[in-house]
Amino acid sequence: MDTYTSPRKQYLMLKAILSFHEKSLAALQEDAPFSKLVKLPVREKIGRLKYVPEDETEAQYNAIVKETNEQIRALTEGGEQHA
């Protein structure tokens, strides 16, 4: 976050981070491996949300939330081998 990012974009960025955090905590409670959670590809997309053009932010945020759900679900439902 910085002074060059709109408040709406900052809000969506923080919301994406918190969504990943909350879903990760729940996955850890279900014995998902931490080593795999920190390597999920969606983490990089969350980090790059700042660089998405303003008019694409909401669509990208929605895609990130969907991807977060899918990737974490794959870990907790056995779609990935536990490490």
C-alpha positions in Angstrom: 0.0 0.0 0.0 1.2 3.5 -0.7 0.0 7.0 -1.4 -0.2 6.3 -5.1 -2.8 3.5 -4.7 -6.5 4.5 -4.5 -8.3 3.7 -1.2 -10.6 1.3 -3.1 -7.6 -0.6 -4.5 -5.9 -0.7 -1.1 -9.1 -2.1 0.4 -9.3 -4.9 -2.2 -5.7 -5.7 -1.7 -6.0 -6.0 2.0 -9.2 -8.0 1.6 -7.4 -10.4 -0.7 -4.5 -10.8 1.8 -7.0 -11.4 4.7 -9.0 -13.9 2.7 -5.8 -15.9 2.0 -4.8 -15.6 5.6 -8.1 -16.8 7.0 -8.4 -19.7 4.5 -4.8 -20.7 5.2 -5.5 -20.8 8.9 -8.6 -23.0 8.3 -6.6 -25.3 6.0 -3.8 -25.6 8.7 -6.5 -26.7 11.1 -7.4 -29.5 8.6 -3.7 -30.6 8.5 -2.8 -29.0 5.2 1.0 -28.8 4.9 2.4 -25.3 5.7 5.2 -25.9 3.2 2.6 -26.2 0.4 0.4 -23.3 1.5 3.3 -20.8 1.3 4.1 -22.1 -2.3 0.7 -21.7 -3.7 0.8 -19.7 -7.0 -2.0 -17.4 -5.9 0.3 -15.8 -3.3 2.3 -14.2 -6.1 -0.9 -12.8 -7.8 -1.9 -11.3 -4.5 1.5 -9.5 -4.3 1.1 -8.2 -7.8 -2.4 -6.8 -7.4 -0.9 -3.4 -6.7 0.4 -3.3 -10.3 -3.0 -4.1 -11.9 -4.6 -1.1 -13.7 -7.2 0.6 -11.6 -10.1 -0.4 -13.9 -9.2 -4.1 -13.7 -8.7 -4.3 -10.0 -12.1 -5.6 -9.0 -12.1 -8.3 -11.6 -8.6 -9.4 -10.7 -9.5 -9.4 -7.0 -12.5 -11.7 -7.7 -10.3 -14.0 -9.8 -7.7 -14.1 -6.9 -10.4 -15.0 -4.3 -11.7 -17.7 -6.6 -8.2 -19.1 -7.1 -7.4 -18.9 -3.4 -10.5 -21.0 -2.7 -9.6 -23.5 -5.4 -6.0 -23.9 -4.5 -6.6 -24.2 -0.8 -9.5 -26.6 -1.3 -7.2 -28.8 -3.4 -4.8 -29.0 -0.4 -7.5 -29.8 2.2 -9.4 -32.3 0.0 -6.4 -34.3 -0.9 -6.0 -32.8 -4.4 -2.3 -32.4 -3.4 -0.2 -34.9 -1.6 0.6 -33.8 2.0 4.3 -33.2 2.5 
